Amino acid sequence: MNNSHTEVAIIGGGIVGCAIAYYVSKASIDCTLIEKGDLVSGTSSRCDGNVTIVDKDPGFDSQMSLVSQELILELYKELDLPFEYRALGSILVCDNEEEMDAAKKWVETQSKAGLKFHVLNPIDIRQESPYFADDIPGGLVCETDSLINPYLFCYSLVDKAKQFGLKLRTHSEVTAITKNEDFTIETTNGTIVAKKVVNAAGVWAPFIGKMLDIHIPIIPRKGHILVGARQKPIMMRNVMEFGYLMNKFGRERKVDERTKGHGVALVLEPTESQNFLLGSSRQFVGYDGSVDINVVETMAKRALRFFPKIDDFKMIRTYTGFRPWTEDHLPIISSVEKVRGFYIAAGHEGDGISLATVTGKLVEELVREKEETIIPLEPLRYDRFAHTPVT
Ligand SMILES: Cc1cc2nc3c(=O)[nH]c(=O)nc-3n(C[C@H](O)[C@H](O)[C@H](O)COP(=O)(O)OP(=O)(O)OC[C@H]3O[C@@H](n4cnc5c(N)ncnc54)[C@H](O)[C@@H]3O)c2cc1C
């Protein structure tokens, strides 16, 4: 059994915890990252790797993502272990003319905010991939979007953080936390005493909160992914359908009942090695991570609407992950007034890969109690959910 003292304990070794560990260690703060399983064994290894603005609400959401993209570019230059970073932009495709009109408005709004968005016509779409359907009316592109391998990115962050002095405790499940002057964190692998604690446990953040009688309104939103075998090069950059935005933000969409019921919208991410990840679904079904073949079928069918020419492509496997959902689609990155020294960095829903770096930097500034922060704290405060009933 290990017992130790640390200045900052971070609970959760997903992409958010790893990014925090990196920035806090880099600031020469004594820091310990605690993970119940292996590193990156939660949602951050059961997702896509899109670092996008294309699917963010114009305004604070987009601006926060832009800062994160700039930080990832810095890390691409700074970290030692490569993480399959590709800054090629990403595209959205439309199903019909009505969506095309909405897409044009989306481009207008995002461009006015200074973001690099352009409309794509049907010929542009054909040039993106020879496998696209002939009747796609067009779409849009966001030039600054990029792709990473989230799993490798986490290992790369931790590798560098260890060089700055990070202590890593894997296979150490936090089972209880008490607070006197310091926090005493009981784990299945010893006790850790910390001056400050960061809860970066993703969809499990509410359980950590409960240990200190703090209600955290984060709910798991399940997603399925189908993995395609490497065969013929399918395309180079990530593509989503416009309806993905509707699903994510819970807006009305004209699709069949099954597609709507399973929250399915096309996402196709080409990996660096030209396997491809097909998604995705959105469902509130608690913490049941089993694969539902009905959902997988709906996803495959939806993919064929946009890519009918890949119907003979081989698929290798399928998996699920849980997006940490909050009611207003923004994460909680915040101190908690009731328990001084306790911070929450969770609730990134389908944006945790995109927003991990800005989250890491922000938490580093929070624990150092800096007056000026890289982005405004207000929209991310925990107490915006003060009205949310405990369930
Ligand atoms: C299908 C799918 C596709 C997605 N695609 C994208 C995408 O393309 N782009 C994007 O930006 N986002 C995407 N997301 C969202 C993104 O994956 C998540 O927002 C992100 O991974 C959350 O990271 P996290 O570090 O908060 O949580 P996690 O990765 O789940 O990390 C939390 C960690 O805490 C640990 N933990 C829990 N309880 C304890 C305990 N008691 N003690 C110690 N450790 C504990 C867990 O084991 C886990 O490793 C997708 C999600 C899904 C499901």
The ligand as an ORCA input file, in Angstrom:
! r2SCAN-3c Opt
* xyz 0 1
  C     -18.872      7.762    -29.250
  C     -18.191      9.006    -28.758
  C     -17.512      9.824    -29.660
  C     -16.902     10.986    -29.212
  N     -16.186     11.750    -30.090
  C     -15.611     12.896    -29.689
  C     -14.886     13.710    -30.605
  O     -14.691     13.367    -31.753
  N     -14.401     14.901    -30.153
  C     -14.585     15.325    -28.867
  O     -14.160     16.427    -28.534
  N     -15.198     14.532    -27.953
  C     -15.723     13.340    -28.336
  N     -16.385     12.563    -27.440
  C     -16.476     13.003    -26.057
  C     -15.197     12.705    -25.301
  O     -14.802     11.384    -25.560
  C     -15.416     12.923    -23.793
  O     -15.966     14.217    -23.567
  C     -14.089     12.818    -23.058
  O     -13.443     11.609    -23.372
  C     -14.299     12.908    -21.555
  O     -13.022     12.820    -20.961
  P     -12.857     12.765    -19.395
  O     -11.396     12.776    -19.113
  O     -13.720     13.807    -18.760
  O     -13.534     11.375    -18.984
  P     -12.921      9.893    -19.045
  O     -12.090      9.679    -20.220
  O     -14.065      8.963    -18.828
  O     -11.963      9.859    -17.779
  C     -12.444      9.754    -16.466
  C     -11.567      8.755    -15.750
  O     -11.915      8.749    -14.370
  C     -11.671      7.444    -13.887
  N     -12.404      7.267    -12.634
  C     -13.740      7.208    -12.471
  N     -14.028      7.002    -11.166
  C     -12.861      6.947    -10.502
  C     -12.502      6.714     -9.143
  N     -13.427      6.510     -8.189
  N     -11.199      6.706     -8.802
  C     -10.240      6.909     -9.750
  N     -10.515      7.090    -11.060
  C     -11.801      7.124    -11.428
  C     -12.189      6.558    -15.030
  O     -11.649      5.240    -14.966
  C     -11.754      7.325    -16.260
  O     -10.539      6.861    -16.791
  C     -16.976     11.358    -27.838
  C     -17.603     10.511    -26.935
  C     -18.213      9.351    -27.379
  C     -18.882      8.439    -26.378
*
